[in-house]
Amino acid sequence: MLLVAVSGGIDSMCLAQKVRLEGGPFAIAHCNFGLRGEESDGDEAFVTWWARENRLPIHVKRFDTQEFASERGISVEMAARQLRYHWFGQLCRENGYEGVAVAHNANDNAETLLLNLLRGTGLKGLTGMKADGFIPDPDYADVPLYRPLLGMTREELEAFAREQGLSWREDSTNAENDFKRNKLRNLVFPVFRAINPRFVQTLNRDMERFAEELEALRKGIYPSEPSGASPLRPSHCPAGSGPLPLMRPRVATGSEGYMPSRTITSLSLEPWDGTEAVKQPQGMLILDADKAGDLVEGRWESGDWIKPLGAPGRKKMQDWFTDHHIPAPEKAFLPLYKSASDPHHVLAVAGFCIDDSVKVTKATRRIFRISHKNA
């Protein structure tokens, strides 16, 4: 059985209707983020009514999104994203749902591409969203995520909704320009549409081509890349059990540009008695395993940040790459070890440095030793 995320807006109602017409069993999940008062409660009541009218199981959860955002020092948008995907993953795991479907469409994908470009991005940021993937939550990284509407524009969804006689809820904040997406949607997209009435389809085709070219580049540089989505947990490598080979690729730089090379990355969890020098040896990273917690090895994404060892504050990884003269081709493949609890917090950069929060001190009792060497 599939879990379908339904907010009550036109996109999600089209998604729910399409899944219903296909005839397969599914359940509804509705998030009430409590950000629009009575309007949010009205959305909840509407979705609950629709699910019951169609005799569908429904899950509803209310979140204190403002408090969650304040506690973690993140935006309300990011807080809502983290809250909903974590809950979706939890529902799938507890109820045996095969995965969750969300209502992202071609316009959303075009917005994502432009936002990535405006904030600065690497090759991955040019590929947009994927129709099939996994939930972006470290605790549920194996739960499938589907975007069945990704090939449809908002205009096509509006036509489908009229054809089906669907009702939906309007989010009053969509008309406001306080959020970046709304500014693009309300102010920029009309200009693009005047230049090219099919600009959304054009941008989506461009993203497909970028994805194909990135995949070809990846296969050429390291054909056996693993997913890297599973957390590296201290409990997975008992102290003294020896290194765990991870076989990750990277791109080596040189004065003449860059050239592909492979490195073997191994991770080991070891007891620490303080007798060894704390200074990071060449080709090796040493960090406090208990401070680090679960690690996820991945690649750079927009929004990633690090507090370099000994530095006074945070630094965006984009700025860190610039400071260390890392060329754009290498940024896409340099292994980063991120916090499973905060997927944008980089705790270690392969072959370079660690975050100040995981430095080894006199109180350290266990360490992660991450080694890198050319294959």
N, C-alpha and C positions, 0 to 999 in steps of 0.2 A: 504494500500500500504506500502511496505517495503522500507526502505532507506538502500542502500548498499554502504559501504565505499570502494572506489577503488583508490589505489595509482598508479596503472599501472604496479606494479610488478607481478610476476608469480602467487603468492598466491591470490592476490585480483582479478586478471583476471580470475582465475579458479573459484573463488567465484561468480563473476558476471555471468560467463557462466553457472554455475550450476543453479543459480537462474533463469536465462533466459530460460534454458531448462525445468524448472518446469512449466513455462507458466504463473505464477502469475505476477501481475503488480508490478513494483518497480522503484525507482529512484536512481540515482548515486550521491554520494557526494565525491568530491575530494579536498584534502587539499594541497596547495602549501606553504610549510614552508619557502621557499626562502633560503634554506641552501646550495644548490648546483648550484646556478647561472643558466646558460643556461640549465643544465641538469634537474633542477626542472621545468623550463618552458617547456621543452620538454615532461616531464611526463604529465603536465597539458594539452598540446596540444594533446597528444596521447589519453588520457582518454576522452577528449572532442570529439575527432574524433570517438572513438569507441561508445560512447553513442549516437551520432547523427546517425551513421551508423545503429544502432539498434533501432533508434527512441525512445530513452529513455530520460526522463527529467533528467537534470544534474544540480547540484549546485557546484560551484567552489568558494573557498575563499582563498585569499592570507594572510599570517600572517607574521608579523615581529617577528619571533620566538626568535632571539638573543636579541632583546630589551626587550621582555616579560620576558625572563629568567634573564636578568641582573637586571631588576626592582625588581624582586621578590627574587633574590638571589638563584635561583634553576638551575639545570642542563638544558641543551638544550633538552635532552630527556624528562625530566619531563615537561618542558614547552610545548613541542609539544603534549604530552599526554593530558595535561590540556586543551590546546587550541582546540584540535580536538573533545574531548568528550563534551566540553561545546557547541561547534558549532553543533555537531550532535544532542544534546538534544534540542537546539534551533530550528533546522530545523524540528525535529519531532513534537515539540509542535506547531509551527507556521503553518505547512502544514498538520497536522493530520496523519503523518506516524505512523504505528503501533509499530515501533521500528527500531533499526539499526543493520545491520549485518556486522561483521568484519571478517577478513580472518585469524585469529589466527589458527595455526595448531598444530599437536602433537609435532613437533620439538620445536615450540615456548613454548609449555607447559613444555617440559622437560628443556628448558633453564631457564624458570621462577623458576622451582623447585630448580635447582642448584644455581641460583643467590640468592634465599631466604636462602638456606643453608649456602652459603658463607658469607652473611652479617649477619646471625643470624636470627632465626625465631621461632615462636611458632607453635602450632598444625595447625593453619589455613594456615600457609605458606607452609605446606607439602601437601595440598590438590590441589594446582595448580589452573588453571582457570576452570570456569564452562561453559558448553555449552549454558546455559540460565542464565541470570541475569539481572542486571540493570546498567545503565550508572553510572560510578564512578564520578559523579559531584553533589554537594549538591543542585544545582538549578534544576536539572532534574533527581533526584534520583528515580523517578517513571517511567522513560522511559526504556522500555525493551531493552536489549542488547543480541544479538544472535551470536554464534560462530559455524556456520554449519560445518566448516572444522576441528574442534578440534580432530576428530577421524582419520584424515588422516595425514600420514607422508609427508614430503617434497618430498620424492622420488615418492610417489603415486600421488602427485599433478603434478609433472613433467611429469609422464606418461600420466595423464589425459590431460594435456596441449598439448602434442604431438598428442594424439589421436584426439583431437578436432581441431587441426591445429591453436591453439591460438598464437597470438603475445603478447609480453610483453616488458616492459622496465627493463633494468638492472641498479640497483643502484651501482654506482662505489664504494661507501663507504663500501659496503658489503665485499669487499676484504681487507679493512683496518682493523687493529686490535686496533684502538683507543678506541672503545667502548667495554664494558664488554661482551655484547652479542656476538659481533663479535669474541672476543677472545675464548669464549666457542665454538662457531660454527666452527671456522676455525682451532683452535689449539687443543682443548680438545676433541671435539666430534669424530674426526678421531681415537683418541686413544681408546675411549670407543667402537667405532664401531669395532675396531680390536679385542677387548676382547669379545664383544657381538654384533653381527651384528644387533640384534633386540633390542638394549638397549633403543631406544626411546619408543617402545611399552611397554617394561618392566617398565620403569619409569612411563608411563601413567597409567598402571594397578596399580602400587603402589599408585599413587595419588588417584585413585578411591577408593582403600581400605582405605587409610588414611581418605578420606572424609566420607566414611561409618562409620568408627570407631569414628570420631569426632562427627558425627550426633548422633550416639548412646550415646556417652558420654554426649552431650548436653541434649538429651531427658531425660537421667537419672538424671542429676543434676537440670535442670529446664525445664520441659516439655512445659511450656507456654511462651517461649521466644518470644517477638515481634521482628520485623525486626530492629528497631532502626535507620532506614535510613532517616526518615523524620526529618527535622530540628526543634528544639524547639525554636520558635520565640517569642520574647517579645510581639509581636502583638497577639499571640495566647492565652495569659494569662493576661488579664487586671489587672492592679495593684489593690490589695485588693480583688481579686476574690477567693482567697484561693488556697491551694495546688492542683496540678494536679498529681494524682497517676500514676506512670510510671511502677510499678511492674517489676523491673529488678532483676535478680538473681545475686548472686556472690558466690564465694567459700571462706570460712573462713579458715584461717591458724591456725596452732597450733604447739606446739613443737614436736608432734608425726607425723607430716605430714599435711594433709589437709582433710577436710571432707565437704561434700556439706551442704549448708544452704541457706535459702532464705532471702532476704531483701526486704523491700518495699522502693522504691525510690520515693520521691515526689518533685516536682519543683513548686515554687511559685515566682511570680514577685511582689515586694513590694516597696512602696516609702521608701526613706531613708533620715532621717533628722540628722544623725550623733550622736544621743543620745545613741545608743547601742554600746557596745564595739566591736571594729573591729576584735578582736581575734576570730579565727575560733572555735566555740563551738564543743564539742565532738559529733561526728556523724553528723555534719552539715558543709556544705560548703557555704560561702557567697562570692559572686563576683559581680563586677560592671556589671550590665546588658547591659548598653550602650556600654561599652568597649568590652564586650563579643560578642554582636550581636547575630546572629543565632548560636545555639549550635546543634551538632549532637552527640547523645549518641551511642557509638560503643565499639568495643573491640580493643585490641592492634594489630597493624600491623607493619611490618618492615618499618622503616623510621619515625615512630612517635617520637616526641620530646617535651620537656617541659622546661620552664625556671622557676624552683621552686621559690616560694615566697622568696625574699631576696637574691637569688643566683646571682652570677655575670654574668652568661651566660647560653647558652642552654645546655641541657643534653639529650642524647638519652634515650628513655624510657627503652631500654634494660639495660642501665647502671643504670637508676633509680631503676629498679626492683632489680638489684644486690645489690645496696646500701641499699635497704630496706628489703633485704632477702625475696623477694617474690618468692615462688617456681614456677616452670614451669607450673604445672597444674592450679594455680590460675591466671597466666598471661593471659591465654586464655579466662577468664571469668570476670575479673575485669572491671567494667564499667568505661569508659573514656569519658569525655565530650570534644569534639573537635570543633575547629573553622570550621564553614561551608565554609568559604572562603579559608581555608588552611586545608584540611582533615588530615594532619599529625601533626598539631599543637594542642597539648593537653592542654586545658585550665583548666581542673580539673580532679583529680583522685578520684574516689568514696571513701569516708571515709578517705582520706589521706591529699591532699593538692591542692592548686590552682596555676595557672601560675601567675608570677609576673605582667604580663601585664593587668590582670583583678582585681588587688587588689583594695579594697575600700579606697577612699581618701576623703578629705574634699569636693571635687568637685562632689562626687557621689550623684546622685539623685534617682536612682533606683537600686535595687539589685535583683539578682537571689539567692534564698535560696534553696539549694538542701539538703534534709534530707535523711538519711539512717537509717533504724532500722530493726532488725530481725522480721520476720513475725511470 
